[in-house]
Amino acid sequence: MRILGIERDDTACNHYRILQPLMKLREHKMADCLTIREADFMYNLDMAHQRIMESDAVVFQRPASPEWLNFIKVAQKAGKVIVCDYDDDPFHVNPMNPSYKYNGIEEVAVTWEDGKIDMLWKNGEGGFDVERNIRHMDLFRASFKRADLITCTTPVLHEIFKKINPNCEILPNVIDVELYPSCEFVKKEVRILWQGGSSHYEDLYIVHKQIVNILKKYPTVKFVYFGDMRFVSLFKDAPQNQIEYHGWVSHKTYPYKLATMNCDIGLCPVADNEFNRCKSSIKWMEYSTQKMATIASDITPYNVDIEKDVTGILVNDSEWFDAMERLIADKLYREALARNAYNTVCEKYNANTKAHLWRDAYDKVLKKELLEV
């Protein structure tokens, strides 16, 4: 079995959905795997064509353009199996997410507490184009429908995608624990981490006031902010000597950055909406590699993977302060949660022991294609 993966960027999505699984298939001698960059695919056509023709299946993420749809058709005519992967729901992007600019198909107004109404997304303004986005969504559906196999991360996403194409498999996000080093430094404070990109403003907003209150009550607690720096104004009222601000890094350096932060508690606040319910619990897995005790919102995906009060704490929006306070005060409980979570991730969400899921899914569709020839 020869699998070619097309890497579209340097994000965590590319790592977890393309690079890591193919690397593990190759490492464990389950398949002959190779990846090429999208730039090579687009601009070094001779090399890309050779790699494609040498492969049995081609795997890539987020096909939503005329060029990708045309590629799918041409590759299938050459006898190649096409696997399209997606780890989000492109059809129900929350308006608070910046990617709504390219995925949203309706204008959105916001009503503030004083009754004032502002347009969050208005057609024709700020690059928001409803007609373009409708075409974008149509191309997603056409590409998914045409693919020989769709792979996704969760049962919720599976229910959405299988309505477009019944040939859909769940390949859950898993983690290579060996990539995450262990760094322990002597410290006096309890260190609480939040990390997130540009799509997580609404999620961080849930917990920001309770974080500020924790810092004011506990002078020996340090809050470690790691991610999109446009959100730091949420903490302008907090004691600044108790906050560390860290900007985003590439995913290649992310495991080392996470380790050197040496945090004790990891926060996973998630707003309860349709888009977030399609997410995976990869952030909990990443925190657990560093033996952090995780506090997470009590919604899917976290309440599916986290065993409450055993491998993490699950909370409603009003309960964040109490949960943080409990872990600050009870070191033994904090360490027990972290230890349980680490052991669970190593056992149940380990990329080295789950590589066979990718092999089985690809092998199934390849055998099906051979029978139909």
C-alpha positions, 0 to 999 in steps of 0.5 A, spaced: 500 500 500 503 506 497 500 512 500 501 520 498 499 525 503 499 532 501 501 537 506 497 544 505 501 548 511 505 547 517 499 547 522 497 542 528 491 540 523 496 538 518 501 535 523 495 530 526 491 529 520 496 528 515 504 528 517 503 524 523 499 518 521 503 517 515 509 517 519 507 512 523 504 507 518 511 508 515 515 507 522 511 501 523 512 498 516 504 498 515 504 502 508 509 505 504 508 513 505 510 519 502 508 526 503 509 532 499 508 540 500 502 543 497 507 548 493 510 542 490 504 540 488 502 546 485 508 549 482 513 542 481 508 539 476 513 534 474 515 531 481 508 531 483 505 527 477 510 522 478 509 521 486 501 521 484 502 516 479 507 512 484 501 511 489 495 507 490 492 513 494 492 520 495 490 523 502 489 531 503 485 536 507 480 541 506 478 541 498 474 547 497 476 550 490 475 548 483 482 546 482 482 541 488 475 538 485 478 538 478 484 534 481 480 529 484 477 528 478 483 527 474 487 523 479 481 518 479 481 517 472 488 515 473 486 510 478 488 513 484 484 513 490 482 519 493 481 520 501 479 527 503 480 529 511 477 534 515 477 535 522 472 541 523 465 542 521 466 547 515 458 548 514 457 551 521 462 555 523 461 560 529 460 567 527 465 569 532 470 565 529 475 569 524 474 563 518 466 565 518 469 570 513 470 565 508 465 560 510 459 564 513 453 564 508 449 569 512 450 576 515 450 576 522 448 582 527 450 583 535 446 586 540 450 589 546 448 589 553 445 597 552 441 594 546 445 597 541 446 593 534 452 592 530 453 588 524 459 583 525 458 580 518 455 584 513 455 582 505 460 586 501 464 589 507 471 587 510 472 581 505 465 578 507 462 575 500 456 571 501 455 569 494 463 567 494 462 563 500 456 559 498 460 557 492 466 555 497 461 550 501 458 547 494 465 546 492 466 542 499 460 538 498 462 536 491 469 534 493 467 530 499 461 527 495 466 525 489 472 522 494 473 515 495 473 516 502 472 521 507 476 521 514 474 525 520 475 526 527 469 525 531 462 521 531 459 528 531 463 530 524 461 523 522 454 524 522 455 530 518 459 528 513 456 521 511 450 525 509 454 527 503 458 521 502 456 514 506 464 512 505 466 516 511 470 513 517 472 516 524 480 516 525 480 520 531 486 525 533 491 521 537 498 524 539 505 521 539 507 522 546 514 521 545 514 528 541 513 531 548 519 532 552 519 532 560 522 539 563 521 540 570 524 546 573 524 548 581 518 553 582 514 556 588 508 558 584 502 554 581 502 555 574 495 555 570 496 555 562 491 557 557 493 556 549 489 557 543 489 561 536 484 566 533 478 562 533 478 561 541 476 568 543 469 566 545 472 560 549 477 564 553 471 570 554 467 564 558 473 564 563 477 570 563 474 574 569 474 568 573 482 567 572 483 575 574 479 573 580 484 567 582 490 571 580 487 577 585 486 572 591 492 568 590 499 572 589 503 566 588 499 563 582 502 565 575 497 565 569 501 563 562 497 566 556 499 562 550 496 564 543 493 569 539 496 576 542 490 580 540 486 577 546 490 580 551 486 586 553 481 581 557 486 581 562 488 588 563 485 588 570 489 583 572 496 583 576 500 583 570 506 581 575 502 574 575 501 573 568 506 571 562 504 572 555 507 567 549 506 568 542 504 563 537 510 558 535 510 553 529 507 546 531 514 543 530 517 547 536 510 547 540 512 541 544 518 544 546 515 550 548 509 547 552 514 543 556 518 549 558 512 553 560 512 547 566 505 548 568 501 545 573 494 546 570 491 546 563 484 550 561 480 548 556 474 552 556 469 551 550 463 555 548 457 550 547 455 551 540 455 546 534 461 548 531 465 546 537 461 540 539 465 537 532 472 538 535 476 533 538 480 533 545 487 534 543 488 540 547 487 535 553 491 530 550 497 535 549 496 538 556 496 531 559 503 529 556 506 534 560 502 532 566 498 538 567 491 537 571 486 539 566 479 543 567 475 543 561 468 545 559 463 539 560 461 539 553 462 534 547 468 533 546 471 533 553 466 530 557 466 524 552 474 523 553 475 525 560 473 521 566 470 526 570 474 527 577 479 522 574 483 524 568 480 531 569 475 536 572 469 538 567 465 544 569 459 549 567 461 556 565 460 558 572 464 553 576 471 555 573 473 559 579 472 553 584 475 548 580 481 552 579 481 554 587 481 546 588 487 544 584 491 550 587 489 548 594 490 540 593 497 539 590 496 531 591 489 531 587 492 535 582 498 531 581 493 525 581 489 527 576 495 529 571 498 522 572 491 519 571 490 523 564 498 522 562 497 514 563 490 514 559 493 518 554 499 513 553 494 507 553 488 510 549 490 515 545 497 513 543 499 514 535 504 508 536 498 504 538 493 507 533 496 507 527 493 501 524 486 505 524 489 509 518 491 502 515 485 499 516 481 504 513 485 505 507 486 498 506 478 497 506 477 502 500 483 500 496 480 493 496 473 495 495 476 499 489 480 493 486 473 489 487 469 494 482 475 494 477 
